């Protein structure tokens, strides 16, 4: 009979308020089928109102509970030492007016940013000089260059961000998604270090 349990803590899980978090939600378990089923239902934590929206479950606490339930098991750990439990509260549905207001502000802000950039680099003069170099004709509004440039600017932004509204163009992540991922990783690491009481010991702690 194999008395070994392999456990890998998940990085992040989502639960509802006042939920009871069991081991099957927090970790991947590999052992005998009967042991897996028993431990998967093992209660690890009860979400309280005072927990707000982030809870850190430490691997040491999980191992202690497993040893208490099954003292004969040899627990082998793989992967992260903590799991971030995110308490998902019901979100208030935003109104259509608020959506339009935010969209309008973002649209105006983006337009102003593009126009200010073009003004800073004297884009109109660049187009005029480029048109003169190609045709030998001086034109204050070289639409032959400006119109394709405008379409190309929008197309370039779509390709750069790899999205057309909610539809992804290909599987490669966009630079914005990579930055958001890195930010989330840093945020998770901060939360783990500062919310996990087991990771810190003060002078007053005995």
Secondary structure, DSSP 8 states (H G I E B T S, - for coil): ---EEEEEE-SEEEEETT-EEEHHHHEEEES-HHHHHHHHT-EEEE--GGGTTEEEEEHHHHHHHHHHH-TT-EEEEES-SEEEEEEE-------HHHHHHHHHHHHHHHHHHHHHHHHHTTHHHHHHHHHHHHHS---SS-HHHHHHHHHHHHHHHHHHHTEETTEESSSS--HHHHHHHHHHHHHHHHHHHHH-GGG---TT--
